[in-house]
Amino acid sequence: MDYNLMREFADSWGLLTMALFFVGCIGFALRPSGRSQAEEAARIPLKDD
């Protein structure tokens, strides 16, 4: 593959793919049904054995 072809792909579709992945991760972390799981995970360091 030519360097310029890879550069064009990374500048257009690669950037779009990474942006959509980032938005998806943020949406997954902030979804309403995940609140109880996040609260439980936040309490892990405070649990006594």
C-alpha positions in Angstrom: 0.0 0.0 0.0 1.1 3.5 -0.7 1.8 5.9 2.2 -0.5 8.6 0.7 -3.4 6.2 0.4 -3.0 5.1 4.0 -2.7 8.7 5.1 -5.9 9.7 3.3 -7.8 6.8 4.9 -6.6 7.7 8.4 -7.5 11.3 7.9 -11.0 10.6 6.8 -12.5 7.2 7.7 -10.1 6.4 10.5 -10.9 9.6 12.3 -14.6 9.0 11.9 -14.3 5.5 13.2 -12.4 6.6 16.3 -14.8 9.4 17.0 -17.8 7.0 16.8 -16.0 4.6 19.0 -15.4 7.4 21.6 -19.0 8.5 21.5 -20.1 4.9 22.0 -17.9 4.4 25.0 -19.2 7.6 26.6 -22.7 6.5 25.9 -22.1 3.1 27.4 -20.5 4.5 30.5 -23.3 7.0 31.1 -26.3 4.8 30.3 -29.0 4.9 33.1 -29.0 1.1 33.6 -25.3 1.0 34.5 -25.6 3.3 37.5 -26.0 0.4 40.0 -23.0 -1.4 38.5 -20.9 1.8 38.7 -21.9 2.4 42.4 -21.0 -1.2 43.3 -17.6 -0.9 41.5 -16.9 2.3 43.4 -17.4 0.6 46.7 -14.9 -2.2 46.0 -11.8 -0.5 47.5 -13.8 0.2 50.7 -14.9 -3.4 51.4 -13.4 -5.1 54.4 -12.2 -8.7 53.9 
